Amino acid sequence: MEMQKRTPRGQRLVLVPTPYQGHINPMLQLGTFLHSKGFSITIVHTHFNSPSPSNHPEFTFIPIQDGLTVPLVSSGNIIAILLALNANCKASFEQCLTTQVMKQEPGKKITCIIYDEFMYFSEAAANYLNIPSIILRTTSAANFHARSTVVELHSKGHIPFPDSMSSEPVPQLHPLRFKDLPISPWDTLENFLKLVVKSHDVGRSSAIICNTIDCLDQSSLARIQKHCQVPIFCIGPLHKITTAASSSLLEEDTSCIEWLDKQSHKSVIYVSLGSIASIGEKELAEMAWGLANSKQPFLWVIRPGSITGSDWIELLPQEFREAIGERGFIVKWAPQREVLAHGAVGGFWTHCGWNSTLESISEGVPMICKPCFSDQKVHARYVSKVWRLGLELEDEFERGKIERAVRKLMVNSDGEEIRARAKDMKERIQVSMSKGGSNYKRKSELVEFIMALQAVTTAVSSH
Ligand code: UDP
């Protein structure tokens, strides 16, 4: 008898992203993947940084009240905003889910809630309605492990640490030094730890999905797995498992692709500090002259408002603009995945947000790492010292150092090994993602796992 392959047709998943670019992207990419497998996808989101439904007509979008005040949002205190979201959204999410459950058709029940680890209010609502839940972690296993270590070190009285310790290695956390620990620059240490502890608590969730890949993050994953009671599905890089539409909160300037088309193979250094980091006027000038003096073509994303004290690029010196002529191209926001996949791009100066890091690694693009805060410091260290796919610019922004780093990464013979390793890692990721590879298998297992959750819900409701 021929075996009938089970499909999740009609099963509905509710996804709850954290409202920041680096979290919205992987959650919507996961949604696109699960939709391609036959699940119907509902995105429940805050009004703050709400994703654009028009980019994803295949999903249903439902906004919930987030109760954030204008002063809190404009403070930019991400820890305070996330704590407030968890306090404010619990009731509105429960209400939203209850309404959805009441009007659901028998064949189209909500199988599972998949929530970003920082939107942990979702777990309580899922439990209340007896709906299984799964956590999405959008960071690396290395960073997750480092964050857990911060909590542990704090409980032993080692955090906060004195300045004299900042360059000391953290025991069991090679190659991180105390100054690389992912401690948030916003809010108090107590509030930061509160958020970390809550977001690390698996509660009654059935599984964890990680946007990482074992060929990169294996040792940290093994350590995490030891203490975890539920299955962990590493199915990253999520942006590579489907061709998801853009979920950018800012408009992408695609004119940079036409400019890239005119540049020589692997000649361009792409520069972006992500969606949150900002720099001052002095750093801007050092960056600008370092890039100009390197003589390499560059594509530079300068987000409006990301230079302290200016709206956009008013503070860039006039002589710099004259010096670079056509050799540099500046945009407010780029289609980054497309940029990194472009043949003209040979290097990425990044702040080492996890999405940017993964996007670069999966295209074989070596990196200059200039982290600003939190997880970025962990990733910069891993990129430069463990995976050895890039160089870290430590200390202050300085034009001479920047110029030398760009030339080493892009053209000089002493950067050859880094470029070769970057190419090799891209191939290893491709192998893992193709049929028969470990990442490929984990994706199928995840789909099976979620379909099996349906059976649990049905059993619960038919009792
Ligand atoms: N990104 C983009 N265009 C840009 C800059 C960034 O599309 O001009 C995307 C990038 O591809 C990544 C996300 O924004 O997916 C940034 O996330 P990441 O984790 O790298 O850093 P964060 O913004 O959270 O600091």
Residues whose N, C-alpha, C, O or C-beta is under 5 A from the ligand:
A	BS01	UDP	Q21 G22 N25 S272 L273 G274 S275 I276 V301 W333 A334 P335 Q336 R337 G353 W354 N355 S356 T357
